[in-house]
Amino acid sequence: MIDVKAYIESGVLEDYLGGNVSEQERREVECLSKIYPEIKTELDQIADTLEGLARAQAVKPPAALKDKIMAQLEFEDAPEENEQEEAEEAPVIPLNARPQGMQWRWLAAASVVGLIGVGVYFNARVDELSQKVALQTTELHQKNEWIAALNRAENQFVTLKGLDKSPSSSVRVVWNPTTQEVALNVLSLPQPATDKQYQLWALVDGKPVDLGVFDVKDDLQKMKLAAKADAFAVTLEKKGGSPTPTLTELYVMGKVG
């Protein structure tokens, strides 16, 4: 019989999901995850966190962008049967028929002005779309850098489990002691009231250190840097956070392995 807790904390599950194990280790993880529910649960939670990393990398275009572009492309409806008949009955104008004198000149001038207006409009649209693409490219580059940082080998995955206040709650923290970067993934937390917000704390030598507030959502959320941490905890505070944790509102906590 193996020490399940020690096996989970060994880091082999993270290596398995990252494809950094031997064939024997792969078979061992798959076998033990079927035997021990604790290992299967931990494996699923780590997979959820890595999936959050992948979702954080994706950059979606603004939802309204397609509608704005399509709104600019006006298509005339196909003429109905009655309209076609009226068009067929319309008199045929000879090709050499055209307005005379000043009337012709005014029509020509109006056509030129119209073409200039169309050109100015489309140039403005191109500039607008170019700016949006540049902004999205910058955001994607920043997210790629963040994902690369979180995928480093020295990262530690800490599962914060529910306490008496909310036994079913669970939060996953990814902490890199070298770069001090901290990310958080909400696995299960009650939705707070509009005037409340969850706050992450690092416990260092028994003292809480504020790591910032966060919302209940699926995306991986970047928190404040943490140079040291013996454990992590989450409390429910007033919106915007608190300088000290409200211990009666302690929801989850987990020790650093």
C-alpha positions in Angstrom: 0.0 0.0 0.0 1.4 3.4 -1.0 1.4 6.7 0.9 -1.3 8.5 -1.2 -0.5 11.9 0.2 3.2 11.6 -0.4 2.5 10.3 -3.9 0.3 13.3 -4.8 2.8 15.8 -3.4 5.7 14.2 -5.3 4.8 16.1 -8.5 4.4 13.0 -10.6 0.8 13.9 -11.5 1.8 17.3 -12.9 4.6 15.6 -14.9 2.2 13.0 -16.2 -0.2 15.7 -17.5 2.7 17.5 -19.0 4.0 14.4 -20.8 7.3 14.4 -18.8 7.1 10.8 -17.4 8.5 7.5 -18.6 6.3 4.8 -19.9 6.4 2.9 -16.6 5.5 6.0 -14.7 2.6 6.7 -17.1 1.2 3.2 -16.5 1.7 3.6 -12.8 -0.3 6.9 -12.6 -3.1 5.5 -14.7 -3.3 2.3 -12.6 -3.1 4.1 -9.2 -5.7 6.7 -10.3 -8.2 3.8 -10.8 -7.4 2.3 -7.4 -7.2 5.4 -5.2 -10.1 8.0 -5.6 -7.9 10.6 -3.9 -5.3 10.4 -6.8 -8.0 10.4 -9.4 -9.6 13.6 -7.8 -6.2 15.3 -7.6 -5.4 14.4 -11.2 -8.7 15.8 -12.4 -8.2 19.1 -10.5 -4.7 19.6 -11.9 -6.1 18.9 -15.4 -8.8 21.6 -14.8 -6.1 24.1 -13.8 -4.0 23.3 -17.0 -7.2 23.6 -19.1 -7.6 27.1 -17.5 -4.1 28.0 -18.7 -5.0 27.0 -22.2 -8.2 29.0 -22.1 -6.3 32.0 -20.8 -4.1 31.9 -23.9 -6.9 32.2 -26.3 -7.8 35.7 -27.5 -11.3 36.2 -28.9 -12.1 39.1 -31.2 -14.7 41.5 -29.8 -18.2 40.0 -29.9 -19.6 43.0 -31.6 -16.9 43.2 -34.3 -18.7 40.9 -36.8 -22.0 42.7 -36.4 -20.3 46.1 -37.0 -18.6 44.9 -40.2 -21.7 43.2 -41.5 -23.7 46.3 -40.8 -21.5 48.2 -43.2 -22.1 45.8 -46.0 -25.5 46.6 -47.3 -27.0 44.0 -49.6 -30.2 44.8 -51.5 -32.9 42.2 -51.3 -33.6 40.2 -54.4 -36.5 41.8 -56.3 -39.8 40.2 -55.9 -41.9 38.9 -58.8 -44.0 42.1 -59.0 -40.9 44.3 -58.9 -39.4 42.3 -61.7 -42.5 42.7 -63.9 -42.4 46.5 -63.3 -38.8 46.6 -64.2 -39.5 44.8 -67.4 -42.3 47.3 -68.3 -40.0 50.3 -67.6 -39.1 52.2 -70.7 -35.7 51.6 -72.3 -33.5 54.6 -72.3 -31.1 54.9 -75.2 -27.5 54.7 -74.4 -26.8 58.1 -75.8 -29.5 59.7 -73.6 -28.0 61.9 -70.9 -28.7 65.2 -69.2 -27.6 68.3 -71.0 -25.6 71.4 -69.9 -25.2 72.3 -66.2 -27.4 69.3 -65.1 -24.8 66.9 -66.5 -22.0 68.7 -64.8 -23.7 68.7 -61.4 -24.3 64.9 -61.7 -20.6 64.3 -62.6 -19.5 66.5 -59.6 -21.8 64.6 -57.2 -20.4 61.3 -58.4 -16.9 62.4 -57.8 -17.8 63.6 -54.3 -19.5 60.3 -53.6 -16.5 58.3 -54.6 -14.2 60.4 -52.4 -16.6 59.9 -49.5 -16.6 56.2 -50.0 -12.8 56.1 -50.1 -12.5 58.2 -46.9 -14.9 55.9 -45.1 -13.2 52.7 -46.0 -9.8 54.1 -45.2 -11.2 55.0 -41.7 -12.5 51.4 -41.3 -9.2 49.9 -42.3 -7.4 52.1 -39.8 -9.9 51.1 -37.1 -9.6 47.4 -37.8 -5.8 47.7 -37.9 -5.7 49.2 -34.5 -7.9 46.4 -33.1 -5.7 43.8 -34.6 -2.6 45.4 -33.1 -4.3 45.6 -29.7 -5.3 41.9 -29.8 -1.8 40.9 -30.9 -0.3 42.8 -28.0 -2.8 41.1 -25.6 -2.0 37.7 -27.1 1.8 38.3 -26.7 1.3 39.2 -23.0 -0.8 36.2 -22.3 1.7 33.9 -24.1 4.4 35.3 -21.8 2.2 34.7 -18.7 1.4 31.1 -19.8 5.1 30.4 -20.4 5.9 31.6 -16.9 3.2 29.4 -15.3 4.5 26.3 -17.2 7.9 26.4 -15.6 9.1 23.3 -13.8 9.5 24.9 -10.4 5.8 25.8 -10.2 4.0 24.5 -7.2 0.3 23.5 -7.4 -1.5 24.0 -4.0 -5.1 22.8 -3.6 -7.1 24.9 -1.1 -9.9 22.8 0.4 -13.1 23.9 1.9 -13.4 24.6 5.7 -16.4 24.6 8.0 -17.7 27.8 6.4 -18.0 26.1 3.0 -16.9 22.4 3.0 -17.5 21.9 -0.7 -15.4 24.8 -1.8 -12.1 24.3 -3.6 -9.5 26.6 -5.1 -6.2 25.8 -7.0 -3.2 28.1 -6.6 -0.2 27.9 -8.9 2.9 29.5 -7.2 6.4 29.9 -8.5 8.8 30.5 -5.6 11.6 31.6 -8.0 9.7 34.3 -9.9 7.2 34.8 -7.0 4.3 34.7 -9.5 0.9 33.5 -8.3 -2.1 32.5 -10.2 -5.5 31.2 -9.0 -8.2 29.0 -10.4 -11.6 28.8 -8.7 -12.8 25.2 -8.7 -15.8 25.7 -6.5 -16.9 28.8 -4.5 -20.3 30.3 -3.7 -21.1 33.4 -5.7 -20.7 36.3 -3.2 -23.1 39.3 -2.7 -22.5 42.3 -4.9 -20.8 44.2 -2.1 -18.5 41.3 -1.2 -15.3 39.9 -2.8 -13.0 37.0 -2.2 -9.4 37.7 -1.1 -6.3 35.5 -1.4 -3.8 35.4 1.5 -0.3 33.9 1.8 0.5 32.7 5.3 4.2 33.4 6.1 5.4 32.5 9.6 1.8 32.5 10.8 1.1 36.0 9.4 -1.3 36.7 6.6 0.0 38.6 3.5 -2.5 40.1 1.0 -2.3 38.7 -2.5 -5.3 40.6 -3.9 -9.0 40.1 -4.5 -10.6 38.0 -7.2 -14.0 37.0 -8.7 -15.7 33.7 -9.1 -15.1 32.8 -12.8 -13.5 29.9 -14.8 -10.5 31.9 -16.1 -7.1 31.6 -14.5 -6.5 34.8 -12.5 -3.2 36.5 -11.9 -2.6 37.6 -8.3 0.0 39.6 -6.5 3.6 38.3 -6.1 4.5 36.1 -3.1 8.1 35.8 -2.1 7.4 33.2 0.6 4.4 31.1 1.6 3.8 28.3 4.1 0.1 28.1 3.1 -2.6 29.9 1.1 -6.1 30.8 2.3 -9.2 32.6 1.0 -11.6 34.8 2.9 -14.7 36.7 2.0 -14.3 40.4 2.5 -15.9 43.7 1.6 -15.6 44.6 -2.1 -12.1 45.8 -2.8 -10.5 43.7 -0.1 -9.4 44.2 3.5 -6.0 44.9 5.1 -6.5 42.0 7.5 -8.4 38.7 6.9 -11.8 38.1 8.5 -11.2 34.8 10.2 -14.9 34.1 10.6 -15.2 34.3 6.8 -12.4 31.8 6.1 -13.6 29.6 3.2 -10.6 27.5 2.0 -7.0 26.9 2.9 -4.1 24.7 1.8 -0.5 24.1 2.9 2.4 24.4 0.5 3.9 20.9 0.0 
